[in-house]
Amino acid sequence: MTRNAVRGAALVSLAVITLAFLGPFLWVLLSSVQPGAGLSATPTSAFSFRNFAEVLNWETVYLPIINSVVISGSTAVITVIVAGHADATHRRHGPVRTTRRRGECGGRRSRWG
């Protein structure tokens, strides 16, 4: 096969994959603005945002978002407090090396040995 034939086959396959992913997306978009919430999406001239108004309410959207913000915020604060306490109480014995040379056993001696 020539280079142009391979490139053409690649473009055709990419176009098929694009249509395969674009079809369901367009179906969801079309059915979301149709009046009445149904599984069938037939193109009509009727257009309504009533489905969004019924779904986007306090119990289904805003309360879970507030709950997630409170839980993730408190988790972050507790993590910072615990990490700060661990950092403040950790005893440092000089710079930390990530690699050791051959025959080196760690630098300073500990107070127990």
C-alpha positions as CSV (number, residue, x, y, z in Angstrom):
1,M,0.0,0.0,0.0
2,T,1.2,3.5,-0.7
3,R,1.5,6.2,1.8
4,N,-1.6,8.0,0.5
5,A,-3.7,4.9,0.7
6,V,-2.7,4.3,4.3
7,R,-3.5,7.9,5.2
8,G,-6.9,7.7,3.4
9,A,-7.8,4.5,5.3
10,A,-6.8,6.2,8.6
11,L,-8.9,9.2,7.8
12,V,-11.9,7.0,6.9
13,S,-11.6,5.0,10.1
14,L,-11.3,8.2,12.2
15,A,-14.4,9.6,10.5
16,V,-16.3,6.4,11.4
17,I,-15.2,6.5,15.0
18,T,-16.1,10.2,15.2
19,L,-19.6,9.5,14.0
20,A,-19.9,6.5,16.3
21,F,-19.2,8.8,19.3
22,L,-21.0,11.9,18.0
23,G,-24.3,10.0,17.4
24,P,-25.1,9.2,21.0
25,F,-24.0,12.6,22.2
26,L,-26.4,14.3,19.7
27,W,-29.2,12.0,20.7
28,V,-28.8,12.9,24.4
29,L,-28.6,16.6,23.5
30,L,-31.7,16.4,21.4
31,S,-33.7,14.4,23.9
32,S,-32.8,16.7,26.7
33,V,-34.5,19.7,25.1
34,Q,-37.6,17.9,23.9
35,P,-40.7,18.5,26.0
36,G,-41.6,15.4,28.0
37,A,-38.8,13.1,29.3
38,G,-38.9,10.0,27.1
39,L,-36.4,7.6,25.7
40,S,-37.3,8.4,22.1
41,A,-35.8,11.5,20.6
42,T,-37.6,12.5,17.4
43,P,-36.7,15.7,15.9
44,T,-39.5,18.2,16.3
45,S,-39.8,21.9,16.4
46,A,-40.8,21.8,20.0
47,F,-38.1,23.1,22.3
48,S,-38.2,23.3,26.1
49,F,-35.8,23.6,29.1
50,R,-38.5,22.3,31.5
51,N,-36.6,19.0,31.9
52,F,-33.6,20.9,33.2
53,A,-35.7,22.9,35.6
54,E,-37.2,19.7,37.0
55,V,-33.9,18.0,37.5
56,L,-31.8,20.9,38.8
57,N,-33.3,21.4,42.2
58,W,-32.1,21.6,45.8
59,E,-32.3,17.9,46.6
60,T,-30.6,16.5,43.5
61,V,-27.9,19.1,42.8
62,Y,-27.2,21.9,45.3
63,L,-27.4,19.8,48.5
64,P,-24.9,17.2,47.2
65,I,-22.5,19.9,46.1
66,I,-22.6,21.6,49.5
67,N,-22.1,18.2,51.1
68,S,-19.0,17.5,48.9
69,V,-17.5,20.9,49.6
70,V,-17.9,20.5,53.4
71,I,-16.5,17.0,53.4
72,S,-13.5,17.7,51.1
73,G,-12.8,21.0,52.8
74,S,-12.8,19.4,56.3
75,T,-10.6,16.6,55.0
76,A,-8.1,19.0,53.6
77,V,-8.0,21.0,56.9
78,I,-7.5,17.8,59.0
79,T,-4.8,16.6,56.6
80,V,-2.9,19.9,56.9
81,I,-3.2,19.9,60.7
82,V,-2.0,16.3,61.0
83,A,0.9,16.9,58.5
84,G,1.9,20.1,60.3
85,H,2.0,18.3,63.6
86,A,4.0,15.4,62.1
87,D,6.4,17.9,60.5
88,A,6.8,19.9,63.7
89,T,7.5,16.9,65.9
90,H,9.8,15.1,63.5
91,R,13.4,15.4,64.5
92,R,15.8,16.4,61.7
93,H,19.4,15.2,61.5
94,G,20.7,17.1,58.5
95,P,19.7,17.0,54.9
96,V,18.0,14.0,53.5
97,R,19.8,12.1,50.8
98,T,17.9,10.1,48.3
99,T,20.8,8.1,47.1
100,R,23.8,6.7,48.9
101,R,27.3,6.0,47.7
102,R,28.7,2.5,47.8
103,G,29.9,1.6,51.2
104,E,28.2,4.5,52.9
105,C,26.0,3.6,55.9
106,G,24.0,6.7,56.4
107,G,26.1,9.6,57.6
108,R,25.5,10.5,61.3
109,R,25.3,8.0,64.0
110,S,22.1,7.8,66.0
111,R,22.0,8.3,69.7
112,W,21.5,4.6,70.3
113,G,24.5,3.2,68.4
